[in-house]
Amino acid sequence: MAIVRIPAAEALARLGEFDAVIDARSPGEYALDRLPGALNWPSLNDAERALVGTEYRQVSPFAARKRGAALVARNIAAHIEREAIDKPKDWRPLLYCWRGGQRSGALATVLGAIGFRVHVLDGGYQAFRRAVLAELQALPARFAWRVVCGVTGSGKSRLLQHLAAQGAQVLDLEALANHRGSVLGLVPGSPQPTQKRFETRLWETLRRFDAARPVIVESESRKVGDLRVPEALVERMRAAPCVVLELPLHARVELLMRDYDFFVRDTAAFCERLDALRILRGNALVEGWQERARAGLTREVVRELLERHYDPIYRRSMQNHFAGLAQPLASIAWDGGDASLAAAARAVVAL
């Protein structure tokens, strides 16, 4: 029977060698986080897993194992009929479950008996998770960092997109966190990933970078929305050289009106999000912004939000935390147009 148990560090280094990475955990566990590119072949679905757990606690472990065995056997048969019938004999999957035990072991036994050369991640997802956290402590130190600074609405995220299109190595933390980095940054109907999923995405991105080339990142804080940026990365960012992106205030307002058009269309959602500023700005000011937004004066509210809230906070935070801002590598201005931003990106690449 061709089954090989493989340590987490070796498995992560060899991920590209496997024809498939298969997660035998339940769909709920899979949704929280998973190995890069993993397919979900659950040995037990969420309801079945809960049923077996209840029987284990309320009846007996023996009864639960019988119930689980029947369910797992049925599910494995369905996976093989659906996914493995057309696979050649030299197909090589990497399997894992929570701890690399019974769920992945049962699937590995059947696939190995068929004749496939099966690898099982020793320690399962838990071992993978420990390896990711360890690498997130070490990886940031391997790279030379460049930090793009600029007040809210200056187009930092758009600049990162242009830089990536021009071949620069870009770490877009807001894209990985599915959040735009401010109290208004959560896109309605589009939740953030879990902390574990965010960290896996971050690790997956960092491990692909070339240490001989700089990595460009936006001047984020310790948190992007509800997600924490690893401390080792925060420290490297805050010690890195800075590039300042500048855009006139009127153009920043127009840019934000385009980028946050869902709030322009949905005034109620915009006003609800503004409630988060009551502690910092007081009820009277926030209620005044809400009244003007309901009256169709959203553009004026955005301008005042920049002048009275975002700009003072951002400038104070940058001065306190980003040492390179005192003597930036460059200050690059653009006018709000695509051609101008593309030129700004070329200027950053040339640095």
N, C-alpha and C positions, 0 to 999 in steps of 0.2 A: 504494500500500500504506500503510495508516494505522497507522504505528508511530511513537511519540513516546518519546524517551529523556528521563527526568526526573531531576534531581538529588535526592539523598536528603533534604535539608532541605525542599525543596518537596513531595516525595512524602509526607513525614510530616505536613506541615501540611494536606495535602489528602486524607488517607486516607479520610475519610468520603465523598468524592465518587465513589469507584470502586465499581462494582457487585460486584467481587470482587478479592481480593488472592490471587495464585497463586504458590506456592513450587514452582519446578521442580527443587529439589534432591532428593536421595534421602530416603527416610523416616527414616533414621538422622540425617541432618543436620537435618531438620525437627524431630525430637524434641528435639534439644539446645536449639534456640531458633528463633524465627520472628517475622515481623511480626504485629502484632495482627490476629486474625481470619483469618489466612492459611489457604488450602486447599492441600493437597499434591497436585500433579500431577507426580510425578517423571518427568523425562526418562529417567532410569536408576534402577532400584531399587538397593538396597545391593549385592546379589550382582552385578548387571550392571556397576555402577560399579567394583567390585573386579576383575571380569574384564577390563574395558577397560584399567584401570590396569596390570594384570599384563602384558597384551599390549603395551602401550605400552613398558614397561621391558624385556621379555624378547624381543620380536619386533621391532617398529618402530612409530614414531608413525603411519606411513601405514596399517599393518595395523590399529592400534587405532582410527583414525578411521573406517575402513570398518566395522569391527565396531560401533563406537558409533553410526554413522549408521543402520545397520539396526535396532538396538535402539531408538534414539530415535524413528525414524519409526513403528515399531510401537506404541510407548507413546503417542505423541502421537495417533495414530489412535484408540486406545482411549479416551483422555481426551475427545476431541471427540465420539465416539459416545456416551459415557456422560454427559458434563457439558454439552456446548455445542450439541447439536442443537436444543434447545428455546429457546436464547437469541435475543432479538430483535436486529435489526441495530444498535440504539443501545447495546447492552451494552458496558460499558467496563471491562476488567480491567487491573490493575496486575500485571506479572510481574517476578519476580526469580529469580536463582540465586545462586551463591557470589560471583561478581564481576560479574554482569550480562553474561555472555559467551555461550558457545556453547549452554548448555542452555536458558536463557530465550530466547535469540535464535532458536533453532530453533522453539520453540513460538510465539513472537511472529510469525515469518515466516508460519507456517501460518494462525494466527488473523487476521493482517492481510490475507493473501491472500483469506480468506473475505469480509472486508469489515468486521470489527470494528475499532473504534478502540482500539488496544492501546498501553498505556504500559509502558515497561520501566524499572525502577529502575536508574539509571546507577551502576555500581559494585557493584550487587547487595547481598547480605546484609552484606558487609564494610563498605560505605558506611553502611548502616543502623546497624550496630553502632557505628561511630565516632560517628555522630550521637547515638545514645542515650547513650554515655559522656560526650559533651560536654554534653548537656542535663542529665544527672545531676549534673554539677558546678555548673550554673547554677540549676536549678529550686529546690533547697531554700532559696535566699536570697530567693525571691519571697514566701514565706509567713511569717506569724506562727505560731509553734509553741506548743503547750501539751503538757507531758509528764505522763503519769499515772504516779506512783511508788507503790510499795507492796511489801512483802515478798512472797516466794513464797507463792502460795495465797490472796492477798488479793482475787483476782477481777478483775485488771486487764483481761484479755482479754474477760471477760464484760461488763465496763463498756464497753469499746470497741464491742461488739455493740449494747448498749443505746443508746449515743450515736449510732451510725450509724442505728439504727431511728428515733431522734428527729430525724434530719436533720442531725446534725453532720458535718463533714468529718473522716473518720477514716482514718489510715494504719495498717493492721494488718500490721506487718512479719512477725509469726509466721504469719499466714495466707498471706502471699505466699511465705514461705520453707517452708511446710508443716513447721513445727517449733515446739515450745512453749518453746524458749529455755532449757533446762537440760539436765543430763546425762541426765535421764529424758524429754527433750522429743521425741525422735523416735518417732512413732507406728509400732508394728510393722506391717510390710507396706505402708507408705506412704512411699516415699523422698522426699527433698528434690529440688527441681528443680536443674538445673545453675546455676552462678553466672551465666552469660549469661541464662538464662531468668528467674532471679530479678530481675536488673537490668532486663530488658525489662518484666516485670510491674510493677516499682516505677516505672519511667518512665511506663508506660501509666496508672498510677494518679495520679501527680503531675500529669501534663499535663491531667487533667480537673478539677483543683481550681480553685476561685475564689480568687484572690489577695487579695480583699477580706475573706475570712473566715478565721478561724484554723483550723489543722489540728491535730488531737489525735492523739498517738502514745504508745505505751508506752515506758517507760524501758529500752530494750534496750541491750545492749553492742555492741561493734564487730562481733560475729559472732552470727548466729542459727543455731545448729547449726554446720554446716560452711560457711555462706555469709557473706560479708563485706558489711557495710552500707557504702555509699559514704561516703567520708570527709567530703565536703561536708555530707551529711545528719547524720552523727554530730556534727559541730561545731555545727550549728544546734540539734540536740536538747539538747546539753549546756549550751548557753547560754540555753535557753528557761525561762520560768516553769514551776513544777511544781505539780501537784495531788496530794496524798497520799490514797490510798485505804486505809482501815483496816478490818480484820476480826479478831475475837477468834481466838486460837489454835485453840480447839476447833472453831470453824466453818471455819477454814482447812483443818484436817485432813479434815473431812467433805467440803469442796468438792473437795479433791484426790482423795479416795477415789472421788468421782463422776467427776471429769474424767479420771482415770487408771484407770478401771475395768478396762481391758485388763490392767494389771499386777496388779490384785487377783485377776483370774481366772486369770492365767498367772504363777504364782509363780516358775517357772524363768526366764522372761524378765526379771522384776523383779530377781531375784538376779544374773543375768548383767549387767544394766545397772549394778547397784551396784558391780560390779568396777572400773568406771571411777574410783571414789572411793578406791581403795586407796592411791594415791600421796599424796593429800591427807590422808586420815584413818587410814591404817595398816591392815594386814591384820587385826589382832585386832578392831578396831571394826567393820569391814565384814563380817567373817565372823560376828560377833555379830548384826548386822542380818539377814544372810542366814538364820542359824539361826532367828531369831524369825519371820521372814517365812514360812519353811517350816513353822513350828509354828502358822501361822494368825494371827500377831500383827502383821499388816501395818499396822493402824491405829497401833499403838504405834511401829512403825518409822518411819512417816511423820512422826509427831509429833517423834520424836528427830532425824530428818533435818532438819526445819525448825529446831529449837532449836540443834543442834550444827553443822550444816553450812550450810544455805541462808541463814538469817537473818544470821549474822555476816558472811558473804561479801557478801550483798546490801547491808547497811547500810554496810559499809566502801567498797564500790564506789560507791554512790550519793553518799556524802559526798565522795569523791575526784573524782568526775567530773561531777556535776550541781549547778552553782552555785546554781540556783534552789531547791534543797531546803532551804537555810539559812533562807529566808523564803518558804515556799510560799504560793501564792495562797489555798489552802484545804486543810484536812484534813477529809475526808468519811468518816464511819463508816457501815457497813451491817451487817446481822445475818445475811447468808447467804441471805435470801429474795428472790424475784424482785421483789416490790413494793418492798422496801427498796433493791434495786439500781437499779430504775427511778427511784426518788426521788433516788438518788445521781447518776444520769445527768442528771436535770433540774437538779440543783444545779450540775453542771459546765457544762452548757449556759448556765445563767444567768450564769456568770462572764464 
